[in-house]
Amino acid sequence: MLSHANTYTYKLFGLLLNGKPHNNNFGQGGSGLIPRETIDEIRNRVSIAEVVRGHVQLKRKGRDLWGCCPFHNEKSPSFQVRDAEGYYHCFGCGAHGNAFDFVQQIQGLTFPDAVEYLAGKAGVTIRREKANPVKQKQKVDGFGALERATVHFERGLKGEALDYLYNRGLSKETINTFRLGYAPDEWRELKTALTAESYNDKIMLDTGLIRTSDKGGEPYDPFRGRVMFPIQDMQGRPVAFGGRVMDGSEPKYLNSSETPFFKKSNILYGFYHAAPQIRRTEQAIIVEGYMDVIGLYQHGVQTAVAPMGTAITEDQVALLWRYNDAPFVCLDGDSAGRKAASRLAQRVLRVLTTGKGLRFAWMPEGEDPDSFIAAQGADAFNEVLKNAVTLEDVLWQDLTDGYDLKTGHGRAAVEKAIADTVSQIQDELVRKHMNGALRDRMWQTIRQAPQGSQNQKAGQKGFNKNFKKPAGPVGPTTDRNAGAVEQVLLALVLHNTAVLEGVGEPFARLNFSAGRLQYLHEQLLKFLSPTGVDTSGLEAHLRMAGLESDVLDLKKRTGVEKLLADNNISEKHELERFWLSLYAETEASRSKKGATAAFLERGGENVANDLDAWQKFKAAKLKGIDVGGSD
């Protein structure tokens, strides 16, 4: 083979991972060699920060994580972890390496055993293969052929094809940066050129540069008469191509099929160029097409990547999360774009971890990122990003779409949808808080919904009117506008949080205005659940929220223990009934006050000063007549 192929030699036995060479028997444990593709897949899926966190307590300072080195004794943290770059370094003892090195050193494993261990963490299946010099040479030659094809297409970019790119607003510099080219409309032009450089048909077939004929004829070039977009891996090597027609014919884009060199789900177009800018700006953007990536880059937004003509995968999102905690996803604002957002939101739940998320930015109707930034500029595009919504927002919109939360049926459907959705989240902490956040939205929405007078009256039937009620004011409070009975209702729930199962909806309607009691009320709402309330988890949550003293003060101030004893209430169902009775009386009282205010508002001072009218009003009130209903 030609000497130029040595430039692309893939040192399968002297593998370089993050610049650090490993010994020549890597991966040769058990029954054979671990393929380089498997090593790359594990490295892309595994977060070194998560690996190190199992042994070191890390704290973020700026872009990096720091902790005390596990390899020597120290009191001041000098152990740095750079998750995006995939390495750690100790400024005390000099320990340095990647995730594989860390596992080797901390657990005393060989490199193959470290690979096996991390493969289990990443969910990657290892299929070993025997060391095969022929296969190793084929890989070297394959990368060489892909590089030579890229050069060939670059040289073919001239005339009409070059003008097409110029007319799309691309500069010569941008064209060169992305190594754009042109494949002439000839059936075997590339095959002939690579054969002349001693690349055989097998190499070209293995790399997807030529295809076999269905009619049994000679293999042919699949890319003909198209502007060519080389797809580069994280090391900048061409591994595949996308080709676009210039005349509007179909298919508009043609992409390489998957090969031993190219897995669509594990690579992002433009990532090789975007990665340094993502680190520098702490921003990452997912767009739909190659020209979106290039167009944004042309106008100074150099943090965009795109999937390979398919929906973005969990692995691609996980790869981006190593570089940015909350990438933007730019989609059309129409129904198709919002459905795509919904599908992606559901898809990433399985790999969602603490501190990670997505932000969804909607493009104006009829615009894509390329056309929008060309017409409006980078500042306008950044404004679109500023209006992005969160992953939680998209999930909520999807979960409630088509349901009326004013009805029991709608609430039950949404509650079940929330439970089904959060069950997909593997991270326990994220699952807990996502469940709380979505349920909080549901109860806040219910709380804001108007409550019909018929439902109020029906809900009051059957209450025991002989309960002993709290007497007089309950004492000073930080929430001066909070009524005495509302405070008792809150204290009763805190006495036995299990009653939230039966009083959740009216409890959500309580209003404490601004202050500590409102904050306490909001935290309790997050733990409403159709299967009960995790009391131990709730108490811990309230402690972490700094509300422990507020709870004790409220219970003492309201005398809730004595109130329950006076009414001989000890069982949950008795407490629930008592709570609903107090709530019903509070609502009835509020309704009468509203009637008074409405009567005075309609009559003004003249009515208020008319003694006869005033006496009639009071008499009607005592008889329970509605004299101030809504218009």
VOGU-3710 file (C-alpha; in Angstrom, 3 decimals, decimal comma):
1> mlshantyty> 0,000/0,000/0,000  1,082/3,568/-0,548  3,234/5,271/2,045  0,652/8,080/2,475  -1,549/5,603/4,312  0,972/5,572/7,171  -0,145/9,103/7,970  -3,488/7,640/9,071  -2,096/4,624/10,904  -4,415/3,516/13,653
11> klfglllngk> -2,180/2,196/16,405  -4,422/-0,502/17,747  -1,696/-1,827/20,045  -0,165/1,517/21,014  -3,558/3,118/21,480  -3,607/6,824/22,299  -6,411/7,864/24,584  -6,430/11,567/25,427  -2,792/11,777/24,482  -1,648/8,975/26,793
21> phnnnfgqgg> -0,178/5,820/25,203  -1,072/2,434/26,624  0,995/-0,724/26,508  0,911/-3,037/23,548  -1,263/-5,761/25,063  -4,281/-3,571/25,725  -7,614/-5,279/25,443  -6,105/-8,755/25,236  -7,749/-10,192/28,307  -10,055/-13,181/28,186
31> sglipretid> -10,801/-14,318/24,669  -9,239/-11,717/22,408  -8,775/-8,099/21,475  -11,261/-5,376/22,405  -12,038/-3,442/19,202  -11,056/0,222/19,093  -14,643/1,131/18,183  -15,774/-0,340/21,512  -13,139/1,661/23,397  -14,324/4,845/21,668
41> eirnrvsiae> -17,975/4,087/22,423  -17,249/3,555/26,124  -15,154/6,720/26,289  -17,957/8,736/24,652  -20,642/7,379/26,951  -18,808/7,516/30,273  -18,479/10,771/32,202  -15,141/10,842/34,002  -16,736/13,091/36,619  -19,271/10,361/37,459
51> vvrghvqlkr> -16,501/7,743/37,608  -14,385/9,865/39,956  -17,391/10,860/42,125  -17,643/7,262/43,258  -14,378/7,786/45,146  -13,875/11,543/45,546  -16,179/14,315/46,756  -16,076/16,908/43,983  -17,093/20,574/44,030  -17,433/22,827/41,016
61> kgrdlwgccp> -15,187/25,865/40,737  -15,727/27,682/37,475  -15,788/25,168/34,622  -13,919/22,426/36,470  -14,476/20,066/39,397  -12,071/19,836/42,336  -11,534/17,447/45,210  -8,877/15,912/47,432  -6,639/13,507/45,544  -7,391/9,825/46,236
71> fhnekspsfq> -3,794/8,861/45,406  -2,054/10,823/48,183  -3,003/12,383/51,499  -3,951/16,054/51,327  -6,236/18,485/53,136  -6,599/21,147/50,443  -8,145/20,003/47,143  -5,602/19,885/44,314  -7,280/17,153/42,247  -8,888/18,614/39,110
81> vrdaegyyhc> -11,448/16,872/36,880  -12,262/18,302/33,444  -15,321/16,387/32,330  -15,565/17,869/28,822  -11,959/16,996/28,017  -12,245/13,620/29,754  -9,225/13,756/32,045  -8,122/14,339/35,654  -4,935/15,881/37,014  -3,525/16,247/40,522
91> fgcgahgnaf> -1,368/19,313/41,038  -0,011/17,736/44,216  1,306/14,321/43,185  1,064/14,628/39,396  -1,479/11,815/38,891  -3,028/12,258/35,453  -5,176/10,305/33,049  -8,603/9,446/31,681  -11,455/7,316/33,006  -9,653/4,075/32,126
101> dfvqqiqglt> -6,505/5,240/33,953  -8,476/6,272/37,022  -10,192/2,896/37,327  -6,874/1,121/36,822  -5,162/3,134/39,548  -7,975/3,278/42,098  -8,981/-0,392/41,803  -5,659/-1,929/40,764  -7,070/-3,302/37,491  -5,381/-4,075/34,212
111> fpdaveylag> -6,410/-1,997/31,219  -8,672/-4,738/29,735  -10,341/-5,187/33,136  -10,859/-1,414/33,422  -12,485/-1,455/29,989  -14,771/-4,301/31,080  -15,703/-2,419/34,276  -16,552/0,842/32,484  -18,376/-1,022/29,729  -20,729/-2,336/32,414
121> kagvtirrek> -21,271/1,204/33,708  -21,963/2,500/30,193  -24,181/-0,383/29,106  -21,823/-1,333/26,273  -21,513/-4,964/25,206  -17,932/-6,029/24,488  -17,395/-8,403/21,606  -13,759/-9,410/21,572  -11,889/-10,312/18,447  -8,568/-11,992/17,871
131> anpvkqkqkv> -5,684/-9,777/16,866  -5,648/-9,858/13,092  -2,899/-8,034/11,204  -5,006/-8,125/8,030  -7,933/-6,383/9,733  -5,601/-3,841/11,293  -4,209/-3,003/7,864  -7,743/-2,718/6,444  -8,570/-0,110/9,091  -5,453/1,866/8,262
141> dgfgalerat> -6,258/1,686/4,563  -9,930/2,544/5,170  -9,106/5,803/6,939  -6,594/6,513/4,203  -9,231/6,004/1,478  -11,717/8,265/3,264  -9,118/11,020/3,517  -8,138/10,696/-0,139  -11,815/10,812/-1,169  -12,224/14,043/0,804
151> vhferglkge> -9,227/15,568/-0,973  -10,620/14,393/-4,307  -13,978/16,087/-3,663  -12,271/19,275/-2,448  -10,337/19,501/-5,686  -13,555/19,026/-7,663  -15,263/22,028/-6,069  -15,257/24,669/-8,767  -17,478/26,337/-11,335  -21,211/25,912/-10,742
161> aldylynrgl> -20,785/23,975/-7,494  -18,516/26,625/-5,973  -20,876/29,387/-7,092  -23,756/27,523/-5,444  -21,991/27,679/-2,063  -21,039/31,320/-2,551  -24,677/32,100/-3,339  -25,631/30,403/-0,084  -23,524/33,042/1,650  -20,493/30,902/2,492
171> sketintfrl> -17,010/32,363/2,373  -13,958/30,590/1,020  -12,637/30,323/4,580  -15,794/28,572/5,807  -15,781/26,240/2,800  -12,204/25,271/3,593  -12,886/24,883/7,314  -15,595/22,294/6,691  -13,686/20,791/3,727  -16,688/21,028/1,406
181> gyapdewrel> -16,329/19,537/-2,056  -18,130/18,301/-5,132  -18,737/14,863/-6,620  -19,114/15,088/-10,433  -22,105/13,446/-12,072  -20,122/10,376/-13,155  -20,832/6,765/-12,225  -17,277/5,654/-11,414  -15,181/8,811/-11,274  -14,156/8,436/-7,590
191> ktaltaesyn> -13,641/4,681/-7,916  -11,267/5,222/-10,817  -9,293/7,865/-8,927  -8,889/5,747/-5,774  -8,015/2,619/-7,788  -5,199/4,640/-9,328  -3,906/5,217/-5,796  -3,906/1,435/-5,166  -7,070/1,238/-3,043  -8,971/-1,933/-3,921
201> dkimldtgli> -12,731/-2,457/-4,186  -13,003/-4,100/-0,747  -11,572/-1,041/0,997  -13,894/1,265/-0,938  -16,913/-0,949/-0,207  -16,057/-1,192/3,510  -15,902/2,605/3,775  -19,102/3,211/1,773  -17,235/5,093/-0,989  -18,651/2,741/-3,629
211> rtsdkggepy> -21,652/0,430/-3,722  -22,400/-2,867/-5,409  -24,863/-2,889/-8,273  -28,221/-4,615/-7,786  -27,949/-5,721/-11,408  -24,679/-7,532/-10,814  -22,519/-5,028/-12,631  -19,377/-3,236/-11,563  -19,537/-1,262/-8,253  -20,343/2,420/-8,696
221> dpfrgrvmfp> -20,026/5,804/-6,945  -23,153/6,512/-4,840  -22,425/10,253/-4,712  -22,865/11,878/-8,112  -23,596/15,487/-9,027  -23,701/16,599/-5,404  -22,034/19,134/-3,125  -20,152/17,024/-0,571  -20,064/17,439/3,216  -17,376/15,303/4,901
231> iqdmqgrpva> -18,481/13,947/8,277  -15,561/14,017/10,707  -15,093/12,100/13,936  -13,897/13,666/17,172  -10,313/13,463/15,960  -11,171/15,329/12,748  -10,859/12,301/10,470  -13,393/11,899/7,639  -15,516/8,813/8,330  -18,505/9,367/6,020
241> fggrvmdgse> -20,179/11,877/3,698  -23,393/13,718/3,070  -24,178/14,895/-0,452  -26,665/17,607/-1,507  -28,147/18,222/-4,961  -28,149/21,755/-6,359  -31,172/21,532/-8,659  -34,018/20,696/-6,263  -34,318/17,039/-7,332  -34,930/14,254/-4,817
251> pkylnssetp> -33,528/12,994/-2,593  -32,153/16,401/-1,615  -29,594/14,830/0,749  -27,879/11,473/0,446  -25,862/10,170/3,400  -23,333/7,378/3,755  -24,655/4,101/5,075  -23,265/2,834/8,360  -19,878/1,156/8,065  -17,206/-0,142/10,445
261> ffkksnilyg> -15,920/3,460/10,405  -19,236/5,264/10,848  -22,079/4,774/13,361  -24,778/7,423/12,929  -25,955/7,335/16,526  -22,498/8,018/17,976  -21,392/11,043/15,966  -22,542/14,633/15,461  -21,870/16,707/12,362  -19,662/19,694/13,130
271> fyhaapqirr> -18,652/18,497/16,586  -14,956/18,492/15,753  -15,131/22,246/15,038  -17,696/23,103/17,733  -16,114/21,335/20,724  -13,452/23,986/21,499  -16,036/26,782/21,226  -18,528/24,860/23,391  -15,887/24,673/26,118  -15,012/28,354/25,750
281> teqaiivegy> -18,551/29,789/25,581  -20,337/27,154/27,701  -23,013/26,912/25,012  -24,035/24,039/22,739  -26,740/24,078/20,063  -28,378/21,136/18,296  -29,793/21,946/14,851  -31,301/19,767/12,137  -29,022/20,018/9,108  -25,467/20,435/7,847
291> mdviglyqhg> -26,148/23,879/6,358  -27,597/25,056/9,680  -24,312/24,172/11,383  -22,243/25,857/8,674  -24,500/28,906/8,344  -24,393/29,586/12,088  -20,620/29,107/12,078  -20,311/31,584/9,200  -22,080/34,248/11,322  -20,067/33,682/14,488
301> vqtavapmgt> -22,242/31,132/16,314  -19,710/28,319/16,299  -21,224/25,943/18,859  -23,779/24,117/16,677  -23,905/20,412/15,804  -26,397/18,255/13,901  -27,443/14,584/13,818  -26,925/12,514/10,702  -30,214/13,183/8,943  -32,125/11,338/11,673
311> aitedqvall> -33,615/12,218/15,055  -30,980/12,914/17,680  -30,201/9,898/19,863  -29,630/9,473/23,591  -25,963/8,699/22,936  -25,525/11,941/21,011  -27,138/13,939/23,822  -24,994/12,142/26,410  -21,904/13,035/24,368  -22,896/16,716/24,353
321> wryndapfvc> -23,608/16,634/28,091  -19,935/15,976/28,682  -19,285/19,435/27,270  -22,401/21,389/28,263  -25,035/20,780/30,955  -28,025/22,151/29,034  -27,645/22,251/25,236  -30,153/24,200/23,150  -32,288/22,285/20,656  -33,396/24,501/17,739
331> ldgdsagrka> -36,606/23,296/16,128  -39,370/24,706/13,959  -42,135/26,301/16,015  -44,876/24,444/14,079  -46,675/21,321/15,264  -44,078/19,035/13,668  -41,281/20,800/15,547  -43,136/20,564/18,833  -43,835/16,876/18,298  -40,118/16,361/17,627
341> asrlaqrvlr> -39,364/18,175/20,889  -41,798/15,927/22,740  -40,228/12,769/21,314  -36,716/13,947/22,208  -37,786/14,942/25,737  -39,199/11,451/26,330  -36,172/9,785/24,739  -33,532/11,420/26,939  -35,227/10,586/30,251  -33,395/7,264/30,455
351> vlttgkglrf> -29,982/8,958/30,367  -30,939/12,092/32,332  -28,603/12,687/35,276  -28,215/15,282/38,011  -27,423/18,726/36,654  -28,147/17,850/33,005  -31,001/19,044/30,819  -32,095/20,457/27,466  -33,453/23,833/26,365  -35,809/24,076/23,388
361> awmpegedpd> -35,717/27,148/21,165  -38,494/27,622/18,592  -37,595/29,150/15,250  -40,097/31,565/13,658  -42,480/29,985/11,160  -40,863/29,260/7,811  -37,320/29,843/9,108  -34,451/27,514/9,886  -31,283/28,602/11,755  -29,324/29,062/8,491
371> sfiaaqgada> -31,899/31,300/6,796  -32,772/33,177/9,976  -29,243/34,149/10,954  -28,434/35,120/7,353  -31,401/37,504/7,297  -31,523/38,727/10,905  -27,975/38,316/12,231  -26,398/36,689/15,272  -27,989/39,051/17,829  -31,498/38,138/16,674
381> fnevlknavt> -30,624/34,447/16,758  -29,308/34,788/20,318  -32,633/36,374/21,274  -34,357/33,220/20,027  -32,104/31,220/22,360  -32,931/33,506/25,288  -36,606/32,591/24,891  -35,916/28,857/25,061  -38,047/26,637/27,293  -36,775/23,856/29,543
391> ledvlwqdlt> -37,040/20,084/29,281  -39,552/20,236/32,134  -41,639/22,769/30,179  -41,804/20,479/27,147  -42,700/17,460/29,265  -45,477/19,386/31,027  -46,930/20,609/27,741  -46,889/17,076/26,355  -48,363/15,482/29,494  -51,285/17,910/29,715
401> dgydlktghg> -52,057/18,216/26,011  -55,713/17,333/25,443  -56,662/17,081/29,144  -58,830/19,429/31,210  -57,399/19,778/34,711  -60,720/21,185/35,932  -62,176/17,665/35,662  -61,426/14,584/37,716  -60,853/12,554/34,573  -58,291/15,038/33,296
411> raavekaiad> -56,444/15,188/36,605  -56,306/11,404/36,899  -54,979/11,079/33,345  -52,273/13,700/33,901  -51,304/12,241/37,262  -50,860/8,804/35,708  -48,934/10,295/32,773  -46,555/12,010/35,208  -45,967/8,757/37,081  -45,336/6,826/33,850
421> tvsqiqdelv> -42,998/9,508/32,537  -40,784/9,933/35,594  -40,507/6,155/36,000  -38,269/6,182/32,916  -35,646/8,284/34,724  -32,895/6,029/36,044  -31,234/8,633/38,286  -33,064/8,408/41,634  -32,482/12,029/42,661  -33,541/13,412/39,279
431> rkhmngalrd> -36,593/11,137/39,239  -37,680/12,368/42,678  -37,350/16,063/41,881  -38,790/15,843/38,371  -41,821/14,092/39,848  -42,135/16,827/42,479  -41,768/19,622/39,918  -44,381/18,207/37,526  -46,823/17,432/40,323  -46,308/20,921/41,713
441> rmwqtirqap> -47,301/22,343/38,327  -50,407/20,199/38,314  -51,565/21,306/41,753  -50,755/24,934/41,083  -52,831/24,728/37,894  -55,704/23,126/39,797  -55,392/25,737/42,509  -55,795/28,524/39,982  -58,802/26,896/38,300  -62,202/28,430/39,213
451> qgsqnqkagq> -64,235/26,381/41,658  -67,970/26,084/40,932  -70,465/27,083/43,644  -72,411/23,837/43,178  -69,301/21,798/43,903  -68,614/23,846/47,007  -72,112/23,292/48,364  -72,089/19,603/47,510  -68,708/19,205/49,135  -70,040/20,577/52,410
461> kgfnknfkkp> -72,737/17,925/52,851  -72,241/15,374/55,610  -69,763/17,347/57,711  -70,128/17,102/61,493  -71,336/20,513/62,680  -70,615/19,606/66,319  -66,836/19,704/66,034  -65,159/22,036/68,544  -63,497/24,727/66,446  -60,340/26,705/67,304
471> agpvgpttdr> -61,276/29,655/69,519  -60,087/33,174/68,689  -56,896/34,224/66,981  -53,966/31,853/67,000  -51,300/34,393/67,863  -48,608/36,332/66,008  -47,370/35,145/62,627  -44,889/36,211/59,988  -47,801/36,152/57,495  -50,124/38,857/58,753
481> nagaveqvll> -52,635/38,264/55,957  -52,950/34,546/56,672  -56,244/33,779/58,439  -56,354/31,913/61,730  -58,271/28,932/60,333  -55,960/28,666/57,306  -53,036/28,388/59,717  -54,825/25,634/61,636  -55,522/23,782/58,366  -51,836/23,931/57,515
491> alvlhntavl> -50,847/22,761/60,999  -53,280/19,823/60,835  -51,643/18,594/57,626  -48,224/18,892/59,244  -49,518/16,843/62,200  -50,253/13,922/59,856  -49,157/14,439/56,259  -50,970/11,241/55,188  -54,238/13,233/55,136  -52,959/14,959/51,978
501> egvgepfarl> -54,257/11,915/50,110  -57,837/12,908/50,918  -57,601/16,696/51,139  -55,038/17,394/48,406  -57,265/19,427/46,098  -58,732/21,832/48,685  -55,331/22,021/50,383  -53,859/23,213/47,078  -56,447/26,010/47,016  -55,353/27,541/50,343
511> nfsagrlqyl> -53,856/30,991/49,946  -51,285/32,459/52,327  -50,175/35,445/50,190  -46,399/36,008/50,414  -44,287/34,856/53,340  -42,976/31,817/55,185  -46,357/30,094/55,399  -46,822/30,356/51,639  -43,343/28,884/51,131  -44,165/26,044/53,554
521> heqllkflsp> -47,449/25,445/51,713  -45,645/25,275/48,349  -43,126/22,737/49,659  -45,923/20,500/50,962  -47,657/20,613/47,579  -44,616/18,983/45,998  -45,213/15,807/48,011  -48,831/15,212/47,034  -49,146/11,683/45,632  -51,976/9,271/44,863
531> tgvdtsglea> -49,989/6,484/46,574  -49,365/8,383/49,805  -46,804/10,767/51,192  -43,220/9,829/52,045  -43,215/11,356/55,536  -39,520/10,747/56,163  -38,617/12,246/52,808  -40,929/15,213/53,466  -39,414/15,937/56,850  -35,906/15,822/55,392
541> hlrmaglesd> -37,011/18,105/52,563  -38,465/20,653/54,990  -35,257/20,595/57,033  -33,160/21,223/53,925  -35,514/24,072/52,970  -34,883/25,720/56,360  -38,489/25,273/57,493  -38,070/23,011/60,536  -38,426/25,868/63,051  -41,426/27,267/61,129
551> vldlkkrtgv> -43,195/23,905/61,435  -42,584/23,692/65,188  -43,659/27,311/65,694  -46,864/26,834/63,692  -47,866/23,684/65,605  -47,241/25,408/68,946  -48,976/28,628/67,944  -52,141/26,904/66,716  -52,385/24,480/69,642  -53,186/21,746/67,160
561> eklladnnis> -52,436/18,911/69,606  -55,025/20,224/72,126  -57,541/20,867/69,359  -57,352/17,236/68,219  -57,552/15,979/71,815  -60,629/18,122/72,519  -62,354/16,535/69,517  -61,172/12,990/70,346  -59,448/12,729/66,941  -56,715/10,122/66,611
571> ekhelerfwl> -57,409/8,256/63,373  -56,453/9,501/59,918  -60,019/9,356/58,567  -61,267/11,375/61,559  -58,597/14,020/61,018  -59,420/14,134/57,314  -63,117/14,686/58,054  -62,351/17,386/60,617  -60,016/19,136/58,180  -62,669/19,185/55,442
581> slyaeteasr> -65,251/20,526/57,894  -63,007/23,459/58,844  -62,222/24,089/55,204  -65,911/24,122/54,265  -66,687/26,666/56,987  -63,785/28,833/55,833  -65,082/28,792/52,259  -68,637/29,589/53,416  -67,343/32,511/55,485  -65,332/33,816/52,588
591> skkgataafl> -68,387/33,561/50,309  -70,499/35,677/52,731  -67,767/38,299/52,979  -67,668/38,422/49,219  -71,439/38,923/49,129  -71,149/41,857/51,523  -68,421/43,465/49,452  -70,399/42,955/46,255  -73,553/44,457/47,817  -71,700/47,552/48,969
601> erggenvand> -69,916/47,898/45,657  -73,216/47,827/43,739  -75,017/50,171/46,193  -72,211/52,576/47,021  -72,481/55,017/49,885  -76,165/55,765/49,232  -77,172/52,168/49,902  -74,839/51,843/52,879  -76,349/54,953/54,421  -79,919/53,772/53,843
611> ldawqkfkaa> -80,723/52,174/57,210  -83,730/50,298/55,901  -81,798/48,776/53,033  -78,948/47,882/55,351  -81,223/46,107/57,836  -82,842/44,155/54,990  -79,396/43,128/53,782  -78,331/41,868/57,237  -81,596/39,983/57,676  -81,147/38,295/54,311
621> klkgidvggs> -77,607/37,358/55,254  -78,752/35,735/58,499  -81,296/33,676/56,567  -78,588/32,519/54,173  -80,069/34,320/51,175  -77,575/35,053/48,397  -77,831/38,853/47,997  -74,412/39,425/46,445  -73,980/36,726/43,831  -72,049/37,087/40,652
631> d> -73,581/38,822/37,654
//
